[in-house]
Structure formats: C-alpha cells, structure tokens
Amino acid sequence: MSEWLSVYRAGLSLDNPLTVLMVGLCSTLAVSTRVEGSLFMGLAVMFVLLMSSVLVSTTRRWIPPEVRIPVFIVVIASFVTVVDLSMKAFLPTVYAFLGVWIPLIVVNCLVLGRAEGFAYHHGVWLSSADALGMGTGFAGVIVTLAAIREVFGTGTIIFFGRTLLAMPAAYEPPNVLVLFPGAFIVFAFVVAGSQALNRRIQARAKRGPL
Amino acid sequence: MPSTPSSAPRLVLTVVATCAIAATGLSFTHAATADRIAEQERRAVRRALAEVLGSSEGAVEVESVDESVLSRIASADPATPVEAVFRMSDLDGEMLGWGIAVAPRGYGGPVRMIVGLDSAGSVTGVKVVSHRETPGLGDKVVESGDHLAGYAGIGSSDAERAVKEVDAVTGATKSSRSVRDGVLAAARGWRAVLSEEQSR
C-alpha cells in the first residue's frame, strides 16, 4: 500500500505531468480559461489515463514490443471517443466549450507517455496508482490555472451558471489573461510556485522520515 | 518482456484483434449515445428558432424549405454558408416568419447561428447555436444577448447600411464581424428569394 501511495503522490508533486514533466501543455494552455471546462477536461484526461493504463498493464504480456505504440494509440483513441460521445450526449454545454480539445486527448503526450513509460512495465496495481496520480496532478494544475485566469481575466468565476467568486465591481479585468499570452504568464507563476513546493518536499525527504 | 523478435503473423494478429475489440466497444458506445446526441442538436436548433421569433418551443411549427430554394438563397451571398432555411408558423398555420441557419466565419471557426426574419424581412432576433470563439472575449459577442439584440429590427432592404450601426464589441472585432456577416447573408437571401416565396 505504501508503494501505491508513493507512486500516486509522485504524480501530484515531484513528477507532476504539467509543472515538472511538462507534457500535455497544449490543451492545458488552451482550455484553462474557465474553471468549469477545465474541471471536465481534467476528469476526461483522468478517465482516459486510468482506463488505458489498466488495460495496457493487464494485457502487456500479449502485446509484442514491435507493435506496442499502434496498440496503445488504438486503446487510447477508443477511450477518448467514449468520453467524446458521452460528453456530447450528456453535457452539451461543457462539450460546446471544450470542443476540439476532447478528441485531441488522443495525441496528448501525457496519456501515451504513461502507457509507454509506466503501464507497459508495471502491474495493474501500480499502474492504476500512476494513472490516478498523474490524472489528479493534471486536473489540479489545470483547474488552478483556470481559476487564476478566470477570476483575474474576467472578474468572476462562473460554474454552471452560478457565480462562485467575483472581484469587486471596480476591478477592470485585463483581457490578456484569457488570451494565449496570459496562459503562458500565469503558467510560469504556477510552475514557479510548484517548484518551490517540490523543493521543500525534497528537502524534508532528505532529512529523513519523521 | 520477450526480447526475441515476434513473428509477423503474431504482430498482425495483435493489432487486428486490438482494433476489432476497440471497434466493437465503440459501436456500443455510439449506439448508446447517438440518439441523445442527435436529440441535443435538434433541441438546440429548435430552441434557437423559437427564440429568434420571440416565441416558445412548443408554439411554433417548423418546416424546412425545398433544396432548390435553399440553394438559391445560399447563392445570394456566396461568402457565407447558409445551412438551412425554415419556414415558421404558429400552431394555427399563421405565418410567423423565417429562421435562417447561417455559419459565417468567426475568429476560431464557423459561428453557427439562426437569424430570425419576420414575413416583411425585418430581423426579429439572432441566436448562436455553436461557436469556437475565444472564451472570455469573443464568446461575449456571440453569447451575450445584448450585442445580438442590437440587430433586431433591421430591415432586409437596407441591411447593408443598417448593420454598420450596430457597434462591434471592443477587442472582438472578428467575432463581431461574423455576426454581421450572418445577418447580412440572411437579409440578402430574403431579398433574393424569400420575399417572393412569401406570397406562395
């Protein structure tokens, strides 16, 4: 269990897919303008990660290394299509916002990278920890990014029609935050913050367990 | 992991088997969601159609115009695609006007919208069904009713002049222009075809 937890935790902090590994940034920077959409993007990626990691790690004995990449892609693309169709059917408003970025999870390096780099070499138990950790890490960062951009860029955070957080009326939101340059600027601050946090975690680990 | 190379048949078999399983799984997903997806899209269009004519969803009769009429309308403004034209009447068969589905190009892709025209060719309302405009910026143009409401009342006969009096939204010129293009295409279609079709 402790091994499971340490693999899971790595995805959150020291191996965070967005702030440390820096994979899957394209969709992250594009959709992190709204908390609502980002949350579902995070959940969608988490679902695809978990399902493909579990499937790849259970069937890895029968997948010859020569064709592993095409097989991974088919597996990932199938789960992405499942997400795509169900979101279109049950959450049309969220789908209208995320649009093309849902099908593009197929080419998100994060998902293929974990299938190739982790699930293909580990059992189901640890692979699920890795997928959940990476998924949570991804979702956490993308929602944080979106929260900062939405509240400072538009003045309010609107979640399913309800205003969660609003700046004072006198606040003039700078447009640049919701445009692409804003994504890079805010992301840099988020990376800096998480690096500082990771350094403290590492320093504590060096001092030995309490 | 086996380090010896696998035989060719085995490679083929693995990939084919994977694809077959994936395809089966997806066909089930498709079967489970297809109806709902089509229904969601129909609902969005119907809601927009009723809304642009100031009516409610249950109180209108919607009827698509013939292919030939549609293609004539589409050729009235070749720059903007016209996707469908609906003849709208109330439940007693009284003519309410026209709903014209256009898809002008916006900043991030086509902005699919419905332009409502009354039987005299005046714009009754504009409603966007789907779009890819920049969230927080361009989407304010197509989602907030305030800007779109500015087009209401424009007559088809002098639409070219009248649309210029609707102020574009600061910072979202292209998104604003897409709405203008859509309204213009609908007005031109009405002038070229629907104004005569009326008397039918």
Interface residues (C-beta under 8 A of the other chain):
Chain A: T33 R34 G37 R60 W62 I63 P64 P65 E66 V67 P70 V71 V74 V75 A77 S78 T81 V82 L85 S86 K88 A89 F90 P92 A96 F97 G99 V100 H121 E150 G153 T154 N175 V178 L179
Chain B: M1 P2 P5 S6 R10 L11 T14 V15 T18 C19 A22 G25 L26 T29 H30 T33 R36 I37 Q40 A44 S130 H131 R132 T134 P135 G136 L137 G171
